[in-house]
């Protein structure tokens, strides 16, 4: 059972723009068997879970393990899981985490919450991250070897570093021009 993959589904959910049913259907594009079963109730449930899961990542990012654990325990209770053997024949049997309800959101959230809970137990909530690029806000799981990741993607890291570089260069240029302006003003 790949708990990292289940934990990643929590990340995917938190980062998804779920503004309406069309967005929810698009979110499940890789799971066409679920798309046809989606309902407005799933949208409401998924949005609510997004907010609560974001809180888990924010607590982890600030080092508040007890808050992250408390919220994950509440989510585990709200979205209970049930293991199931799945596969097509004896050569590919594998375990899946499924929900106890029939709603798509129950299935999805059971795995996401379980995976994120296992991730916390194995790696600690310090491995939960919120992108350091102020324009982004996406969450991520820090898989770096030394727990030093600060951005959700290379794109955000590059954008942030380029903006910081430009700000430093601008400040340096202004500092160099300031004495010349002051000298001209003194004349």
N, C-alpha and C positions, 0 to 999 in steps of 0.2 A: 504494500500500500504506500503510495507516494504522498506523504503528508505535506511536503513542500508544495506540491501541485495544488492540494486542497487549500493551503495557506494563501497561495497566490490568487485563488478565486476570491478571497476576502479583499485583497488588494485591488483586483479588477473591479469588484463591486464598488468599493469606496471611490475609485477614480472615474467611474462611469457617469456620464451625464444622463440621468434618468428623468427628463422633463415631462415625458408623456409616454403613452403606450407604444408609439412608433419607436421611441428610443429604447424601451425595454425589449421590444422584438429585435431590434438591431443588436442589443447587448447579447442576446442568445443566438446570434447568427451561426455560431459554431455548433449549436445544439438544435438543429431543426426539429427534432422530435419533441422539444419543449415549446418551441415557438407557437405551435397551434394550440397549446393548452394554457397559454398565458391569459390572465384575467386582470381587471382593474385592482382586485384585491392583492394580487401579486405585486403590482406596481407600488401600492401603499406599503406593503410589508417590506419590500426591497428598499424603498426610500428610508423607512424608519431604521432598518438595519444598517444602511449606509452611515447614518448619523451616529449610531451607537458604535459601529466599528471604527469610525474616524476617531471617536473619543478614546478607544483602546490605543490607537496609534499615537495620538497626542499624549496620552498618559505615559506610554512607553518612551516616547521621545524625551520627555521631561524627567525620566527616571522614577516615575511614580508607579512602581510595580504593583503595590497593593490595589490601586485604583484600576489598573489594567486587568488584574486577576479578578477583582470583584465584578467588573463589567463582563468579562468573558464568562465567568460562572453564571451570571444572569442570562447571558445570551445562550449558553449551553442548556439552561433550563427552558428558555423560551423556544429553542429550536433543537429539540432532542434528536439524536442520530440513532441510526440502526445499521449495523454492518450487514452487507449482503455479498454473496459470491456472485460474480458476473462473468460472462464469457460466452463464446459461441460453441466451443467444443473442449474436450479434455486437454488440449494443448495450450489454451490461453486463459484458464481460470484465474481470476484475481479478485481481490476484495475491493468493494466500493463502500463509501459511507453514504447512506441515504437518510432522508427524513422520514418521520412517522406519518406525516400527512400526505395527501395526494396532490397538494398544490405545488406548482413549480418552485415557488419561493421556499417551501418547506424542504424540498430536496436540495436546492442550491445552498440554502443557508445552513443546513445541518453539516454539510461538508466544509463550507467556508469557516464556520465557527470552530468546528472540531480541528481542522487543519491549523488555524491560527492559535488555538489553545495548545496543541502539541508543539508548535513552533516556539511558543513562549516557554514551555517547560524544557525544551531542548536547548534553546539559544538565549533565553531571557528577553525581556521586553526592550532592552537597549538595542536590539536588532530591529525594532519597529522604527520606521523613519517617516518624517514629513519633509518634503522637498525644501531645501534651504533657499531656493529661488522664490522670492516673495510674490512673483507673478504667477506661480504655479500652484502650490498647495497639494499636489498629489502625494499619496503615501507609497511606501515601498518596504520591502524586507531587505535588510542589509546582509548580503551574502559575502561581503568582503572578508578576507582572511584576518584582518585586524580591527574590524568594527569601526571603520573610518568613513563610510559612505555618508554623504550629506545631500545628495541630489537624487531625484527619481530616475534620471536618465542622463546620458552623455550630452544630449541637446541642452538640458537645463543647466548642467555644469558649465558647458562652454558659454552659453548665453550669459550666465552670471559672472563668469571670470572675465569675459570680454567687457561687460558693463563696468566691472570694478577696475579693470585696466584703463578704460577710457576715462573714468572718473579720476583716477590718480594722475593720468597725463594732463587732464584739464586743470586739475589743482596745481600741478607743477608749472604749467604754462601761465596760469594766473599769478602764481607766486613770483615768477620771473618778470612778468609785465607790471606788477604792482609797484616796484621801486621806480620804474621809468615813468609811470603815470604820476607818482607822487612828486618826482623831480620836475615834471612839466607843470604841475599845479603850483609849485613853489615859485615859479618865475613870474 
